[in-house]
């Protein structure tokens, strides 16, 4: 464990109220409260879907869990507060997001369940022992560096585009961190599914369960939730699709409502 990981819970005082330019939001029926910057990167529904998929479909219940690129800490907080996980580490590169995650851990009283480490996904071998986690989760940047307009806000740019890390960096980090037969869960654009599977297999992370995510029934999938297992035999199960919105234009489907409310 790094020096940063050992020291961060003892630093005081930590401001738990929203400051200028910040909001205090809640998810999971108010069980999880999250400080975010009004104009910086803000979490979406995707990490909520990923955490529930990891627990209920990939079996990431026991053992040490790692969230690569934790941002404001939303994934560890949902895992701890809503889903009952007890040993979660969040790795974050950006200092301002790391600071937000630190405050959110204290705000949600998850100091015992969640530890934070500031560092680069591309350098995990300097931060953690090999094969030291049972499960790794990641909500990585979705867009290639050359795809679309890059935000002038650096938090948003790094979270959305493959600037500080690419998909293969994430897969390589997960493969290093996971024990044999450990699980890796990721949410990724459906349009990049073939690339995702190729990169995972190159790192001996065998795709085992996939679930396509649709904004509404009858529309093409936007995302895929993928569960891969380190050094597992081949054999992919494709689950029934997850539909975000019901017939009503704004309302969530019953399944998604159960996650967020």
N, C-alpha and C positions, 0 to 999 in steps of 0.2 A: 504494500500500500504506500502511496506517495506521502510526502510531507504535507502537501496541500490537503489531502484527504483526512489526515490526522488532526489538522489544526482548525479547519473551518468551523466546526460546531462550537468552539470555545470563544470565537471572536464576538465581542459585544461592544456597543449595543447594535442590534439589527432592527432597522425600521420596518415595521409590519403594516404600516398604513400606506395607501397609494400617495406618491409624491406628485409634483407637477408633471403633467404629461403622461400620467399613468392611470390605469383603470383597475378596479378589483372586480373580477368576474367569477362566476361559479359554474360548475358542471356536475353531472351525476347527482341531480336533485339537491344541490347545495353541499354535498359531502366533500367536494374538492373546491377550494377557493384559490384563485390564481391572480397574482399581480402581473400586469402586462403593460408595455408601453403603447400609448395610444397610436403613435405613428411608426413604431418599429414592427418587427415581425410578431405576428399574433397566431396562436395555434388555431387549427381548424378542427373539423370533425374527424379527420383521418387518424390522429393518435388515439381517439376514443374507440374507433373501430378496431384498431390494431391491438390495443390492450385486451379487449374482450375476446378477440380472435385468438390471441396468444394463450389466454387462460382456458377458454372453453373448447377450442378446437385443437390447439397444439399441446395442451396439457402442461403449460408453464406455471405450475402451482408451487412445487417445492424446489429447493436449491437456490443458488445465487443467480440473480438476474442482472443483466447489463443493458442500459439504454444508451445507444451510441448517438451522440448529438442531441442531448436532452433538452436544449433550448431553455424555456422557463421552468422545466421540470414536470411538465404535464403528465408524461407517461409514468414516471416513478410515483407520482402522487396518486394517480388513479389505481395503479397496482397496489399501493399500500392502503389507501383509504377506502376504496370501493371493493377491491378484489382480494384483500387479505394477505398479500405477499409481505414477507418480513425481511428480506435481504436483497436490497436493490441498490445498484450503483448507477449514477448518471454521469456520463462523460460529456463535457462541453468545451469547445474551443474559445468562443467569444467571451471576453471578460464581462461585458454588460449583461449578457444572457446568463452567464454563470452566477453573477450577483443576484439577478432576479430569481433564479432557481434556488439559491441559498435562502433568500427571504421567504420564498414559497414553502420550502421544507419546514421552516420554523412556523410560518403562519398556519400550516396544517398539522403541526405537532407530530411530524414524521421523522424526527431526528434519529430515533432508534432504528427505523426501517430503511431509511434512505441515506446514503452517503454520496457526496459529490466529488468529482475529480476534474480539474481543469487541465485539458490537454488535447492533443491532436489525434484523431482517429488513425491517421497514417503512421503514428508512432506508438501504438499500444504496447509493443514489446518493451518499451522503456517504462511503462506505467504499471503493468500487471503481469503476474506470472502466466505462463502458457497453460491453457486448458484449466483455467480457474473459475469458469462459470458454466452453469447448467443450461442457461437460456440467454439469448441475446435478442434484443428488439431494436428496430431502427425505422424511423420515418425520414428517409434521406432526401436530399435535393432531387427534384423530379426532372429538371431540365438540363440538357447538355449545355455546356458553356456557350456554344454558338447558336443555341435555339432561343429565339424571342429576345425581347428587350430586357436588359439587365437593369434592375432597380438601382437608383442612385443611393438608396438607403442600404448601407452595407449589411445590416442584420438581415434584411429581406433578401438581398442578393445572395448571400452565403447560404441561406436556408432554402432558396428556390433553385439556384443554379449550381452546377458542379464546378465550383471555383476552388474551394478549399479541399474538396474530396470528390471522387467519382465513385460510381457503383462498385467497381472492382476494388477500390480502397475499403469500402464498407464490408464487402464480402471477405476480403483478406483479413480484416480485423476480426470479424466474427469467427472465422475459421481458426484463428490464432487463440482467441479467448475461450472457445468452447471445448469442453471435454468430448471424448468420443461418444457418439449418439446424443450429444447435446442439440438443442433446437435453436433455429434462427427464424424469427418472424419479421416480415417486412411488408410495408404497404408501398405500392409503386404504380405508375401509370399502366393501364392495360395495354396501351399502344407499344410499350417497351417490354412486353411479357417474354418474347423470345430471347431478347438480350438478357433479361433478368435470369432466365433459366440457364442460359449458356454460361454466364458469369458465376452463378452459384455452383454449377457442376465443375467448373474449372478449379474451384477451391474445395472440392470434395464435400460440398453441401448439397445433398440430394433433395430436390423438390418432392415433398410428400403430400401436402394438402394445399389446394388452391381454391379461392373463392372470389368470383368476380363481383364487383360492386357497381351497381347501376343507379343513376340518379332517380329514374322512374322505370317502372315496368315497361317493356317494349322498346326501350332505348339502348343504344350500345353501351357496353361497360366503359366506365371511366377509370376505374382502379382495379387492382388485384391485390388481395391479401394472400401472402405466400408463406407457408411453413416448410422449412427445409431442415434436414437432419444431417449432422456431420457423419460421414462415412457409413451412411445407411444404404441398404439395397434399393434398387429402382422400384418404382411403383407409385404413381401419382393418383390421388383421389381428388376429383373436382366436385366441390360441394354445390348445392343449389345456390343460385345467386342471392346476393344481399341487395335489397332495394331500399334506397334512402328515404324517398318521399312516397306517401300514399297518394291516392287520387287527387286529394286536395292539393292545391298549388304550393302551400307552405308547410303543411303538417308532415311530420316524420311518420314513417311506417311504424307499426306496432313494435317490431324488433328493435329498431333504432331508438324509439322512444324509451324503451326499457333501459337502454344504455345511458342516455343523457339525462333522464328525468329521475 
